[in-house]
Amino acid sequence: MKPIGLYVHIPFCVSKCSYCDFYSLASDHTKHKEYVGAVCENIRLNGHRFKTVADTLYIGGGTPTVLDAEDLVKIVNQSQESFILEGAEITVEANPADDLADTFNYLRRAGVNRLSLGVQSAVERELRILSRRHTFEQVTLTVKSAAAAGFRNISVDIMLGVPDQTLSSVAETVDKVLKLNPTHISAYMLKLEENTPLYRNSQSFKFPDDNETAEMYLYVCARLKKEGYEHYEISNFARPGFHSRHNLKYWNCQEYIGIGPAAHSFINGRRYYYNRDIDEFIRNPILQDDGEGGSFEEYVMLQLRLSEGVKFSTLTERFGTECTQRVMKNAAALKESGLLKSDMDRVSLTQEGFLLSNSVILQLLK
């Protein structure tokens, strides 16, 4: 069996960001301890149940670093005991609003070798609109603390399409982020999710229109390419050798196990999830069956998020000649649009195609 990925969800935050729809709760130290115990037991039980190994671990949230460093290390240690192979990529998300120097030292000694920082913007007014707690000065200090602890693989998230954002303010954010010399940059386009404060108050803000957001995205793509970053997925850019191994499992339709409320899994050809209920997870976590995974349509959709796209020989091996011929025929019809590239070997989206990926993929699969 190929090694899987392991994801652990930490559903706690000091405060909720205005755009966030992820499952998270107010930080509560007593609840932290209960939750970490339940997570470690659940990791152990899943290790026995599925009897597999993992070569990536991603601890996300929420805000994982609201936990005590010792509790994070317990999760890492239990994961290593139950799943992890030597040489695994082990990532922890962190919020740069907090003094994390001691936490980073603990994590590095425990084997964590990658950090993901939720920066979103270097412009103060944009950070306030997004309800982020940090300043960019704190981001800089966080990166210095991480480097001092021995981290050499640091990813930074930025956001496009933020209210009041302009091409000039995006350029300011990119300039400042590049000075930190991260190995990986994720540039996500803001999606307004229902039941978030930003959605409810959206009439109070001026959002960039679709053309302006597209211009921001294409600017980021060109700028990061010029700086030596490889654009390997719609929203992700990395120095050579620093692609996110964990996230590649999702996009390559490979298997993974998710631990925690609202976490999803794809293992042994089926999809599972836990309910969005922390108390249920602590008392009696039940893995809910969500049906088969890895269908032809799902595989093509995920692969086309990657710059290298879908390789026809692999598609034929997995799903047969008829499916491959269907994609090849539709790709040939779309080729003149400039939204995709296609030859006898593979089909992939262009940067312009990434901006319209959902509609292009639907046309390829029809």
Disulfide bonds with the S-S distance in Angstrom:
none
